[in-house]
Amino acid sequence: MINKTTRSHYEKYKEMARDCHVTFKNKEFPMDRTKETIIELFKRDNHLNNIPLYEFDSYFYVGKFYHGREWIPSSLAENVCMYKHLLIYEVVGAEPVFVD
């Protein structure tokens, strides 16, 4: 599976997840959904907008803001984007195709 995105969007949320030490590799992922369910949702909408936003709320990353790190989520919207990035690229296993 592929996912069209911009390089800057992909890199931003990849770095944010890394800086926050958040990953779904070799771990269970959120929202009490199976991997197969996440894949089916991705096939229907590759932005995963079919997952209600409130389901991400309980997974808001709360961490210390380290000096010099820009990618720590500063809003619920950025938090949702970070978790969607992880679902798309780590759980679904989609390959990014950069459109810029």
C-alpha positions in Angstrom: 0.0 0.0 0.0 1.1 3.5 -0.7 0.2 6.9 0.8 0.6 10.2 -1.0 1.9 12.9 1.2 4.4 15.8 1.2 7.9 15.2 2.4 7.7 17.9 5.0 4.5 16.5 6.5 6.0 13.0 6.6 9.3 14.1 8.1 7.6 16.4 10.7 5.5 13.7 12.2 8.2 11.0 11.9 10.6 13.3 13.9 7.8 14.2 16.4 7.1 10.6 17.2 10.8 9.9 17.5 11.4 12.8 19.8 8.4 11.7 21.9 9.6 8.1 22.0 6.2 7.0 20.7 6.0 4.0 18.4 3.7 1.1 17.6 6.5 -1.2 16.4 6.4 -4.4 18.4 3.7 -2.9 20.6 0.0 -2.8 20.8 -1.6 0.2 19.2 -4.4 2.3 20.6 -8.2 2.4 20.4 -8.9 -1.3 20.9 -8.8 -2.0 17.2 -7.0 -4.8 15.5 -4.3 -4.3 12.8 -6.8 -5.7 10.3 -9.4 -3.1 11.2 -6.9 -0.3 10.9 -5.9 -1.6 7.5 -9.5 -1.7 6.3 -10.1 1.8 7.6 -7.0 3.0 5.7 -8.3 1.3 2.5 -11.5 3.3 2.8 -9.8 6.6 3.7 -6.0 6.9 3.5 -6.1 9.9 5.9 -8.0 7.8 8.6 -10.6 10.5 9.0 -13.0 7.7 9.5 -11.6 7.3 13.1 -13.4 9.8 15.3 -11.1 12.5 16.8 -12.3 11.8 20.3 -10.7 8.3 20.1 -7.3 10.0 19.9 -7.9 12.3 22.8 -7.0 9.7 25.5 -3.7 9.2 23.7 -2.5 12.8 23.9 1.2 12.8 24.4 2.0 14.7 27.6 5.7 15.1 28.0 8.3 17.6 29.0 9.1 20.3 26.5 12.8 20.0 26.0 14.8 23.1 25.0 15.6 23.0 21.3 13.0 20.4 20.3 10.4 21.8 18.0 8.4 18.7 17.3 6.8 17.9 20.6 3.0 18.1 20.0 1.7 21.4 21.1 -2.0 20.8 20.3 -4.5 18.1 20.0 -4.4 18.5 16.2 -0.7 17.9 16.1 -1.1 14.9 18.4 -3.8 13.4 16.1 -1.5 13.9 13.1 1.4 12.1 14.9 -0.8 9.1 15.9 -2.3 8.9 12.4 1.3 9.0 11.0 2.2 6.0 13.2 -1.0 4.1 12.3 -0.4 4.6 8.6 3.3 3.9 8.4 3.9 1.5 11.3 0.6 -0.4 11.7 -0.7 -0.4 8.1 2.8 -0.5 6.7 2.1 2.1 3.9 5.0 3.4 1.8 5.1 7.2 1.4 4.9 8.6 -2.1 6.0 12.2 -2.0 3.9 14.6 -4.1 6.3 17.6 -3.8 
